[in-house]
């Protein structure tokens, strides 16, 4: 009902609220809220389709936001990236920002150098420091890969389609209000002339409603079909994870073997 109220407010507009159509819509909407009006119900197939597409869009957005937090846990860095992506157009700083692995590696290497590589602890710190620096570079490649092949297409998927769907759904709500308001006038007609005029109006509103219903359903069906593409983005995410962790494991195993010599 809140969505219908939003549709009604947009459908009325400043001048529309002064028109007969705007008045009829407002009257029909008010009577529906009070339970005093007959309302055309959408068929169950449409209701389930619309609910599925909306649930997909909502949960994809939630997953995309969670993925951004996962890829960049630092809140300040995350906000900086979002600002540069959406406002300045400079994009994120994945390639230039030091990762935690690089920071750890640089500290270890600097410490080992200060102690001296002629000592066991100094040499181990330098060796492990270089490992984490290299791991940090791998991590940047991994983050860039995930961002380009998972996060960006995943978060942008259906954005344009959903904007169009929202517009068409609101138009359908308004067309439905017009149809039910016209039907209400038929039931309240007092003369044959008024009955004939109102029945003609019902036929016109019914045709407009049917056209808008089909248009909206086509968009919803197409969006529902495209939702299968989400699995492709998720597969890219898994692939990036596997590649990074496999390479990191190999690097750490080589370092461990060298340290044990």
C-alpha positions in Angstrom: 0.0 0.0 0.0 2.9 2.4 0.6 4.2 1.8 -2.9 0.7 2.5 -4.2 0.6 5.7 -2.2 3.9 6.8 -3.7 2.6 6.0 -7.2 -0.5 8.0 -6.4 1.5 11.0 -5.2 3.7 10.9 -8.3 0.6 10.4 -10.6 -1.2 13.4 -9.1 1.5 16.0 -9.4 1.0 19.7 -8.8 -1.5 20.2 -11.6 -2.8 16.6 -11.7 -4.1 17.0 -8.2 -6.5 19.7 -9.5 -7.8 17.5 -12.4 -10.8 15.1 -12.4 -8.5 12.1 -13.0 -6.4 13.2 -10.0 -9.5 13.6 -7.8 -10.8 10.2 -8.9 -7.5 8.5 -8.2 -7.3 10.1 -4.7 -10.9 9.1 -3.9 -10.4 5.5 -5.1 -7.1 5.3 -3.1 -8.7 6.7 0.1 -11.7 4.3 -0.2 -9.4 1.4 -0.7 -7.5 2.3 2.5 -10.7 2.4 4.4 -11.9 -0.9 2.9 -14.9 0.7 1.2 -13.9 0.2 -2.5 -13.7 -2.8 -4.9 -10.2 -3.3 -6.0 -8.8 -5.1 -9.1 -6.4 -7.7 -7.9 -3.3 -8.7 -9.9 -3.1 -12.4 -10.8 -0.9 -14.7 -8.6 1.6 -15.3 -11.4 2.3 -11.5 -11.6 2.4 -11.1 -7.9 4.9 -13.9 -7.5 7.0 -12.7 -10.4 7.2 -9.1 -9.1 8.0 -10.3 -5.6 10.8 -12.6 -6.8 12.4 -9.9 -8.9 12.2 -7.4 -6.1 13.6 -9.9 -3.6 16.5 -10.6 -6.0 17.3 -6.9 -6.4 17.1 -6.2 -2.7 19.3 -9.1 -1.7 21.8 -8.5 -4.5 22.2 -5.0 -3.2 22.7 -6.3 0.3 25.3 -8.9 -0.9 27.1 -6.3 -2.9 27.4 -4.0 0.1 28.6 -6.9 2.2 31.1 -7.8 -0.5 32.5 -4.3 -0.5 33.0 -4.5 3.3 34.7 -7.9 2.8 37.1 -6.6 0.2 37.9 -3.4 2.1 37.3 -3.8 5.9 38.7 -0.3 6.6 35.8 2.1 6.8 37.7 5.2 5.9 39.3 3.6 2.9 36.0 2.2 1.8 34.3 5.6 2.0 37.2 7.2 0.1 36.8 4.6 -2.7 33.0 5.1 -2.8 33.4 8.9 -3.0 36.0 8.7 -5.7 34.0 6.2 -7.7 30.7 8.2 -7.6 31.8 11.8 -7.2 35.3 12.6 -8.5 35.4 9.8 -11.1 38.9 8.9 -10.1 37.9 5.3 -9.2 39.1 3.3 -6.2 42.7 3.1 -4.9 43.1 -0.7 -5.0 46.3 -0.4 -7.1 47.9 2.3 -5.1 46.8 1.7 -1.5 49.1 -0.6 0.6 47.5 -3.8 1.8 47.9 -5.0 5.3 50.2 -7.8 4.1 52.5 -5.2 2.5 52.5 -3.1 5.7 53.3 -6.1 7.8 56.0 -7.2 5.3 57.7 -3.7 5.3 57.8 -3.6 9.1 59.3 -7.1 9.3 61.9 -6.3 6.6 62.8 -3.0 8.2 63.2 -4.7 11.6 65.3 -7.5 10.2 67.5 -5.0 8.4 68.0 -3.0 11.6 68.8 -6.2 13.5 71.1 -7.5 10.8 70.7 -10.3 8.3 73.7 -12.0 9.9 71.5 -13.0 12.8 69.0 -15.8 12.6 66.0 -13.6 13.7 67.1 -10.7 11.5 67.4 -13.0 8.4 64.1 -14.6 9.2 62.3 -11.3 9.5 63.8 -10.1 6.2 62.8 -13.3 4.5 59.3 -13.4 5.9 59.0 -9.6 5.2 59.7 -10.1 1.5 57.1 -12.9 1.5 54.4 -10.7 2.9 55.4 -7.8 0.5 55.0 -10.2 -2.4 51.7 -11.5 -0.9 50.5 -8.0 -0.7 51.2 -7.5 -4.4 49.2 -10.7 -5.1 46.5 -9.4 -2.9 46.2 -6.2 -5.0 45.9 -8.3 -8.1 43.3 -10.4 -6.4 41.3 -7.4 -5.2 41.4 -5.8 -8.7 40.3 -9.1 -10.2 37.4 -9.5 -7.8 36.4 -5.8 -8.2 36.3 -5.9 -12.0 34.9 -9.4 -12.6 32.6 -9.8 -9.6 31.8 -6.7 -7.5 31.3 -4.2 -10.3 29.1 -6.3 -12.6 27.3 -7.8 -9.6 26.4 -4.5 -8.0 25.5 -2.9 -11.3 23.4 -5.8 -12.6 19.8 -5.0 -13.2 20.2 -1.3 -12.0 18.9 0.1 -15.3 16.3 -2.6 -15.6 15.1 -2.1 -12.0 14.7 1.7 -12.6 12.5 1.0 -15.6 10.6 -1.7 -13.7 9.9 0.7 -10.8 8.6 3.3 -13.2 6.3 0.9 -15.1 5.0 -0.7 -11.9 3.9 2.8 -10.7 2.3 3.5 -14.0 0.4 0.2 -13.6 -0.7 1.1 -10.1 -2.1 4.4 -11.5 -3.8 2.6 -14.4 -5.4 0.2 -12.0 -6.6 3.1 -9.9 -8.1 4.7 -13.0 -9.9 1.4 -14.0 -11.3 0.9 -10.5 -12.4 4.5 -10.2 -14.2 4.2 -13.6 -15.9 1.0 -12.5 -17.0 2.7 -9.3 -18.7 5.4 -11.4 -20.6 2.8 -13.4 -22.0 1.4 -10.2 -23.0 4.9 -9.1 -24.5 6.1 -12.4 -28.1 7.5 -12.1 -29.1 7.9 -15.7 -28.8 5.7 -18.9 -26.6 8.4 -20.5 -24.3 8.5 -17.5 -24.2 4.7 -17.5 -23.3 4.6 -21.2 -20.6 7.3 -20.8 -19.1 5.6 -17.7 -19.1 2.1 -19.4 -17.1 3.6 -22.3 -14.7 5.1 -19.8 -14.3 1.6 -18.2 -13.5 0.1 -21.6 -10.8 2.8 -22.3 -9.3 2.3 -18.8 -9.4 -1.5 -19.1 -7.5 -1.3 -22.4 -4.9 1.1 -20.9 -4.6 -1.1 -17.9 -4.1 -4.3 -20.0 -1.4 -2.6 -22.1 0.5 -1.4 -19.1 0.1 -4.8 -17.4 1.7 -6.5 -20.3 4.5 -4.0 -20.6 5.3 -4.3 -16.9 5.1 -8.1 -17.0 7.5 -8.2 -20.0 10.1 -6.2 -18.1 9.7 -8.3 -15.0 10.0 -11.5 -16.9 13.1 -10.3 -18.7 14.7 -9.2 -15.4 13.8 -12.6 -13.8 15.5 -14.4 -16.7 18.6 -12.2 -16.4 18.8 -13.0 -12.7 20.5 -16.3 -13.7 23.5 -14.2 -14.7 24.1 -13.5 -11.0 25.5 -17.0 -10.7 28.1 -16.2 -13.3 29.3 -13.2 -11.1 29.4 -15.4 -8.0 31.5 -18.0 -9.9 34.0 -15.3 -10.8 34.2 -14.4 -7.1 35.0 -18.1 -6.2 37.5 -18.4 -9.0 39.4 -15.3 -7.8 39.3 -16.6 -4.2 40.8 -20.0 -5.3 43.5 -18.4 -7.4 44.6 -16.0 -4.6 44.6 -18.6 -1.8 46.4 -21.2 -3.9 49.2 -18.8 -4.9 49.4 -17.5 -1.3 49.7 -21.0 0.0 52.5 -21.9 -2.4 54.4 -18.7 -1.5 54.1 -19.4 2.2 55.1 -23.1 1.8 58.2 -22.0 -0.1 59.1 -19.5 2.6 58.5 -22.0 5.3 60.7 -24.6 3.6 63.5 -22.1 3.2 63.2 -21.0 6.9 63.5 -24.6 8.0 66.8 -25.2 6.2 
